[in-house]
Amino acid sequence: MATMVMESIGRVFISLQQIRQVPQLLTEAAPSMPGTVTDSEVPAYFRERHVATGYRPLEQSWRYYFLSLFQRHNETINVWTHLLAFLLLLVKLRQLADTVDFVSDRHSWPLLILVLSSLTYSAFSVTAHLLGGKSELCHYLFYFLDYVGVAQYQYGSAVVHFYYAVDETMHRNTQGIFMPAATILSCLSCLGCCYGKYCNHTRPCWVRKVCQVVPSTLAYLWDNSPVAKRLFLWAADDPAVAYHLGQVGFFVSCALFFTFPLLERCLPGRCDFVGQSHQVFHVLLSCCTFCQIHASYLDYVHRRQLYTRLHESGDAALFVGFYAVTLAVCALITAFMLRKVKHVLDSKSKSK
């Protein structure tokens, strides 16, 4: 017995020794990683308002930017918040797959679209914040992809709300227009965000915010209208309504932090690493997503009699088709805007 205890203690000690060696291994793997720089040492389009330090230098190797995942800089928290959310979403998908037949049950496809679109926006956000600092072209490319992810998530929100959360009256009045309009609004949101980012070259910062916020707000109001009506007609015996209220509350809060850099404006120079409004936005958006997924799952389970009566057997497949259309159009928007960016960059390089 004593021998077994000593062996267990020895294994734990070895494991702790290995954990303590992780920082040294990372240092050996990247012995020449350059330190961060100030805002005056990076181009204007990389700078965030009221964030003065912690920027990574441009034109380093891809290896440097991947390894910067473990480096302290002003994007570290932005990367890790959505990276952790992505991993938790994978766990959530695995849990849902144990109780939901995503293959045979067509009525589960809207829920699957929401989870996949949530994974997409989280992964694209991680990519943008981790790799967008390599060069100006990479910056625009990866953030354009980030906006594609946002548009996919907006569509995923629309489809679960219209499929599971809608009531009979609203379904009857919007049956032929709700999802086509949601598709168009998602694409316009992607276009507005990409154009706003493109305006970094020639327009003030508020123009970018307007281009990003206005289309996204219109999409949100339309996509969440079934939930708004559901909350207005609050039913005490509705198991999902509290989670719907939670997702609305989290989204309104994260929209506030996305639009206004409150923390770094009030505490200039103290939020360069942690405490930025965008980091809070990431956390609140992730909370919103998990509330939304759970609310939609509860609706899928408890409102089955209603939504199977409202939606025909082919509706789910049609909405999957709209999802593919949204993805294709957003990809075309990204390609178009990236071409405009390349034209501007080529003109700048020729003028030097």
HUSULZI-V115812 format. One record per run of one state. SS is the DSSP state (alpha for helix, beta for strand, coil for the rest). FROM is the first residue (numbers start at 1). TO is the last residue. If there is no record, write none. Layout:
ss/from/to
SS/FROM/TO
SS/FROM/TO
//
This chain:
ss/from/to
coil/1/1
alpha/2/20
coil/21/21
alpha/22/29
coil/30/36
beta/37/37
coil/38/38
alpha/39/41
coil/42/43
alpha/44/46
coil/47/54
beta/55/55
coil/56/61
alpha/62/70
coil/71/75
alpha/76/99
coil/100/105
alpha/106/131
coil/132/135
alpha/136/165
coil/166/167
alpha/168/174
coil/175/177
alpha/178/201
coil/202/204
alpha/205/223
coil/224/224
alpha/225/232
coil/233/240
alpha/241/259
coil/260/261
alpha/262/266
coil/267/276
alpha/277/302
coil/303/303
alpha/304/310
coil/311/314
alpha/315/351
coil/352/352
//
